[in-house]
Amino acid sequence: MEPTTITINGTPESTAAAPIQEPQRQQYYMEKARKQLSAFSTALGRPLTCCINTFGCQMNARDSEKLLGILESIGYQATDSEHADFVLYNTCTVRENANQRVYGRLGQLGAYKKKNPHMMIALCGCMMQEPEVVERIKTSYHFVDLIFGTHNIFKLAELVSTCLDTRQEKKHRTVIDIWKDTDKIVEDLPVERKYPFKSGVNVIFGCNNFCSYCIVPYVRGRERSRRPEEILKEVKRLAADGVVEIMLLGQNVNSYGKNLEEPMTFAQLLREVEKIDGIERIRFMTSHPKDLSDELIEVMSQSKKICRHLHLPLQSGSSRILKEMNRRYTKEQYLTLAEKIKAAVPGISLTTDIIVGFPGETEEDFLETMDVVRRVEFDSAFTFIYSKRTGTPAASMENQVPEDVVKERFDRLLNEVQSISAKICGRDVHTVQQVLVEEENDHTPGYMTGRLSNNTVVHFPGDPSMIGKLMDVYLEESKGFYYMARPV
């Protein structure tokens, strides 16, 4: 039996006149859901728990903090166990194996739910924006209670309330609410941060680039910039709450401000963020090379707070392949940009993304990529084997590269990247550097772990009272990809 689809676009029943606007509408539903869940908790005789598992990028991680904030505001207590009363998968669909992981995990959840029928299972995120995925879940995973996408996460309390309403009918129904696109940005909803001392801050949603291999513009929608006053208000609130490091987030932060009524560049936004007292470190990602301006480079060179790290995806070193990817820059333009950045910001850490095996990639194309890697000397690189994504132009391209050829090239690239990374990591050994202490070391008792401004990991003796503090350490030894240090 296929579950019923329920879409919610109505007005709270307490209003008989004009519809309530967001976020007031969701505040109404948060109060309604609180009452419903309180009754449910009383009936079970214990507090209700929730678990969010996040797949994918830092945008998804930030979305999950917002989702958890809503769930906690309506009465759930967070747990790491999937044996919770409410389990939510925030999914990624950039690569096919990400989808398969979700399906595998769903099967395990279904077995658990048979023993605990009161449990609620929800799916959201990029994977849910693909119609064929939703159809598969409706057909094969009847036990799922709630499906929603990337554009309406602010409606979670409303959707949970509707799921609880359907349970009163003693009949299982799946609530499905997928928006194809939106121009809506809802502010001032609850957020539960993972870290008390650092936080992501969304500045722009969506993507207009349509790289031929990428599904993101189809599942995240068109670019929508937040108003600068809302961003600055959020950062000030975070600073007042003890946050010392922020990460400005967007699929392409360099496009920030183009669609605002009063356009503002990303560099201008950074200048305003830097003025906020209490914020000591500013990071951002991701930057598209075609949009990285001289103005932004100048701001980075002059800033005392912007971290000396820039993630600048290359994807390929072949101008021919870059054209097929619709990246809109050439190998030469990328090299010129990297050289300009390194000259303006001495000691900056450059990291990147590289795809191996894009359709039609020849050995000569691959060697062009290796050439860029050697000339730029990236501190690190996320290397990926090309994954065909249905619905993207590249998926239907001819000359798909044989798997054995791709694997051999991937191994060569990885070895080169790791060799360069190990050499570069040692450049600051025997110097004193500032580190943000992030957590206890998982493997060595009595040691803490933190990051330098350039994002390199450092391990050093210490105790949990250091977490969240900026402190000086002496880098005693380079281990290739991280440092061993001692507090100064």
URKA-V621984 format. One record per backbone hydrogen bond with DSSP energy under -0.5 kcal/mol. CO is the residue of the C=O (numbers start at 1). NH is the residue of the N-H. If there is no record, write none. Layout:
BEGIN
co=CO nh=NH
co=CO nh=NH
END
This chain:
BEGIN
co=4 nh=6
co=4 nh=174
co=6 nh=176
co=7 nh=9
co=12 nh=15
co=21 nh=24
co=21 nh=25
co=23 nh=27
co=24 nh=28
co=25 nh=29
co=26 nh=30
co=27 nh=31
co=28 nh=32
co=29 nh=33
co=30 nh=34
co=31 nh=35
co=32 nh=36
co=33 nh=37
co=34 nh=38
co=35 nh=39
co=36 nh=40
co=37 nh=41
co=38 nh=42
co=39 nh=43
co=40 nh=44
co=41 nh=45
co=41 nh=46
co=48 nh=77
co=49 nh=85
co=49 nh=86
co=50 nh=79
co=51 nh=53
co=51 nh=88
co=52 nh=54
co=53 nh=55
co=53 nh=90
co=57 nh=61
co=58 nh=62
co=59 nh=63
co=60 nh=64
co=61 nh=65
co=62 nh=66
co=63 nh=67
co=64 nh=68
co=65 nh=69
co=65 nh=192
co=66 nh=70
co=67 nh=71
co=68 nh=72
co=69 nh=73
co=70 nh=74
co=71 nh=76
co=72 nh=75
co=75 nh=48
co=77 nh=50
co=82 nh=84
co=85 nh=120
co=86 nh=51
co=87 nh=122
co=88 nh=53
co=88 nh=90
co=89 nh=91
co=89 nh=124
co=90 nh=55
co=91 nh=126
co=95 nh=98
co=95 nh=99
co=96 nh=99
co=96 nh=100
co=97 nh=101
co=98 nh=102
co=99 nh=103
co=100 nh=104
co=101 nh=105
co=102 nh=106
co=103 nh=107
co=104 nh=108
co=105 nh=109
co=106 nh=110
co=107 nh=111
co=108 nh=112
co=109 nh=113
co=110 nh=114
co=111 nh=115
co=112 nh=115
co=112 nh=116
co=116 nh=119
co=120 nh=87
co=121 nh=145
co=121 nh=146
co=122 nh=89
co=123 nh=148
co=124 nh=91
co=125 nh=128
co=126 nh=129
co=127 nh=130
co=129 nh=131
co=130 nh=133
co=130 nh=134
co=131 nh=135
co=132 nh=136
co=133 nh=137
co=134 nh=138
co=135 nh=139
co=136 nh=140
co=137 nh=141
co=138 nh=3
co=141 nh=144
co=145 nh=175
co=146 nh=123
co=147 nh=177
co=149 nh=125
co=152 nh=155
co=153 nh=156
co=155 nh=159
co=156 nh=160
co=157 nh=161
co=158 nh=162
co=159 nh=163
co=160 nh=164
co=161 nh=165
co=162 nh=166
co=163 nh=167
co=164 nh=168
co=165 nh=168
co=166 nh=169
co=166 nh=171
co=167 nh=170
co=173 nh=175
co=174 nh=6
co=174 nh=176
co=175 nh=147
co=177 nh=149
co=185 nh=187
co=191 nh=193
co=197 nh=244
co=197 nh=245
co=199 nh=247
co=201 nh=249
co=203 nh=226
co=205 nh=224
co=211 nh=214
co=212 nh=394
co=215 nh=218
co=215 nh=219
co=216 nh=219
co=216 nh=220
co=217 nh=221
co=221 nh=207
co=224 nh=205
co=227 nh=230
co=227 nh=231
co=228 nh=232
co=229 nh=233
co=230 nh=234
co=231 nh=235
co=232 nh=236
co=233 nh=237
co=234 nh=238
co=235 nh=239
co=236 nh=240
co=237 nh=241
co=238 nh=243
co=239 nh=242
co=244 nh=280
co=244 nh=281
co=245 nh=199
co=246 nh=248
co=246 nh=283
co=247 nh=201
co=248 nh=285
co=249 nh=203
co=249 nh=204
co=250 nh=253
co=252 nh=255
co=253 nh=256
co=255 nh=258
co=257 nh=260
co=257 nh=264
co=261 nh=263
co=265 nh=269
co=266 nh=270
co=267 nh=271
co=268 nh=272
co=269 nh=273
co=270 nh=274
co=271 nh=275
co=272 nh=275
co=273 nh=276
co=276 nh=279
co=278 nh=280
co=281 nh=246
co=282 nh=307
co=283 nh=248
co=285 nh=250
co=286 nh=253
co=287 nh=289
co=287 nh=313
co=288 nh=291
co=288 nh=292
co=289 nh=292
co=291 nh=293
co=293 nh=297
co=294 nh=298
co=295 nh=299
co=296 nh=300
co=297 nh=301
co=298 nh=302
co=299 nh=303
co=305 nh=282
co=307 nh=309
co=308 nh=349
co=310 nh=312
co=310 nh=351
co=311 nh=287
co=314 nh=316
co=315 nh=355
co=317 nh=319
co=318 nh=322
co=319 nh=323
co=320 nh=324
co=321 nh=325
co=322 nh=327
co=323 nh=326
co=325 nh=212
co=330 nh=334
co=331 nh=335
co=332 nh=336
co=333 nh=337
co=334 nh=338
co=335 nh=339
co=336 nh=340
co=337 nh=341
co=338 nh=342
co=339 nh=343
co=340 nh=344
co=341 nh=345
co=345 nh=348
co=348 nh=350
co=349 nh=310
co=349 nh=351
co=350 nh=379
co=350 nh=380
co=351 nh=312
co=352 nh=382
co=353 nh=314
co=353 nh=315
co=354 nh=384
co=356 nh=386
co=357 nh=401
co=358 nh=361
co=362 nh=366
co=363 nh=367
co=364 nh=368
co=365 nh=369
co=366 nh=370
co=367 nh=371
co=368 nh=372
co=369 nh=373
co=370 nh=374
co=371 nh=375
co=372 nh=376
co=373 nh=377
co=373 nh=378
co=380 nh=352
co=381 nh=383
co=382 nh=354
co=384 nh=356
co=386 nh=388
co=388 nh=390
co=389 nh=392
co=392 nh=395
co=392 nh=396
co=393 nh=396
co=394 nh=397
co=399 nh=360
co=402 nh=406
co=403 nh=407
co=404 nh=408
co=405 nh=409
co=406 nh=410
co=407 nh=411
co=408 nh=412
co=409 nh=413
co=410 nh=414
co=411 nh=415
co=412 nh=416
co=413 nh=417
co=414 nh=418
co=415 nh=419
co=416 nh=420
co=417 nh=421
co=418 nh=422
co=419 nh=423
co=420 nh=424
co=421 nh=425
co=422 nh=426
co=424 nh=427
co=425 nh=428
co=426 nh=429
co=428 nh=431
co=431 nh=433
co=431 nh=475
co=433 nh=473
co=434 nh=453
co=435 nh=437
co=435 nh=471
co=436 nh=451
co=437 nh=468
co=439 nh=449
co=443 nh=445
co=444 nh=447
co=446 nh=462
co=447 nh=441
co=448 nh=460
co=449 nh=438
co=449 nh=439
co=450 nh=458
co=451 nh=436
co=452 nh=455
co=456 nh=452
co=457 nh=483
co=458 nh=450
co=459 nh=485
co=460 nh=448
co=463 nh=466
co=464 nh=467
co=466 nh=469
co=469 nh=437
co=469 nh=471
co=471 nh=435
co=472 nh=488
co=473 nh=433
co=473 nh=475
co=474 nh=476
co=474 nh=486
co=475 nh=430
co=477 nh=484
co=481 nh=457
co=482 nh=479
co=483 nh=459
co=484 nh=476
co=484 nh=477
co=485 nh=461
co=486 nh=474
END
